[in-house]
């Protein structure tokens, strides 16, 4: 979506979405590097990469990418950058990009909810987990 926004003349919105993708990668890389230096521990490159990816997937991606990216996508959607009356939905490529935008927003929202539930550490019955999910969605 960011490259499409830049192609359509909305460079600021496109670069902002790219920032939300690059920032978590840099954050997870720096976190693992500083932990390795703090503990004065050397490790093979493959173990380092696995730790960076694990940190990225578990913490950095949901918090530093999904949240800000979802807010930015909603801002782009609600600000009227894409005027729906100007869009010709008879072309399959237009429908494809609209579907990609919607899927991207839904996946970002799901990622935030799953992370919230994981950090709440709600375990137990299905009713307790469902209540946690419902509270996370509506809060």
N, C-alpha and C positions, 0 to 999 in steps of 0.2 A: 504494500500500500504506500510506503514512503517513496519508492521510486516513481510510482504512478502520480503521486501528488507533485513531486518535483517536475515530472514531465508535463504536467498540466499547469505549471507556472506557480505552484504553491510551495516554493522552496523551503520556507521557514517551517511549515507544518511537516514536510517530508523529512527535513533534517532533525526536527524534534523527535519524530518517531524513530529515526535511525539512532539517535542518542540513547533512547530507552532500550535499544537492542545491544548497543556496544557497552554501555555503562555496567550492566551486571557481569559481562565477560571480564572487564578490567577489574571489577571489584573482587570477583572470586579468585582471579589470578593473584592480585595483591594480597588477599587474605591468606591464601595458602603459602605464598612466598614469605610473608611476615611471620607466620606461625613456624615455618621451617627455620627461619633465621633466629627467632626468639628461642627455640628449643635447641639451636645449634645442631641440627639434625640434617644429615645429607640423605638423599634418597635417589633411586634411579628415576630416569626421566618418565618412564611409563607410570610409575606409582604417583609421581607428581601430577601428571596429566589426569589420572583417574581421580585424584583428590580434588583437582580444580573442577573437573566435570561434576563430581558429586556435590561439591559446594555450590556450584552454579545451579544445578537442577534442584537441589534441596532447599536452598535459601535465597540465593541472589535472583534467580529468574522470576519466581513469584512476587517477591517484594520490590525489586528494583526495575522490573520490566513490565510485568502484567498490570500492576496498579497504575503507574504513570501512563503506560501505553493505552490502557482502557479509558482513562480520563481524557487523554489527547484525542483518541478516536471519537469519543462522544462529543468533544468540543468541535472537531471537524464536522461531524455529522449535524450537530444542532446549529452551528454557525452559518450553515447554508453555503459552504464552499462549493458543494456539488448541488447545483439547482436541479431538482428532480423534474421540473417541467421542461428543462433543456435536454434531458437525457432521452435518447431514442432507444427504447427497450426492445426494438425489433431486431437488433443485432445481438447474436449470441455472446459476443465478447463483453458487451455491457452487462448482461445478466450474470456472466461469470464473475466480473469484478464486484458487482453488488453482493453476490453470494459469498465471495471471499471476504469482503468487509464485514458482513454479518457473522460469518463463522469465526473470524478473528476476534470480534468483540465477545462472542459467546465463550470461546476458549479462554480468553483472558479472564473473564468473570469466573469461570469454573476453576481456573488455576488459583485465583485469589481465595475462593471459598474452600477449596481442598486444603490450601496452606493454612487458612484460619482454623479449620477443624484440626489439622495436624498439630498446630502450635497450642491449641486449647487442650490437647491430649485427652479428648473425650473418648473414653472406652467404656464398654458396658453393653447394655441392651440396645436393641435396634431403636427403641423409643427414645432413649437418651441421645443417641447419635443423630436421629432424625430431628429432635428438638434443637440440637446444636446446629445442624445444617440450616434449619428454618430461621433460627435467630441470627446466624451469620448472613443469610441472604437479606433479611429485612433490616439489618442494622447498618 
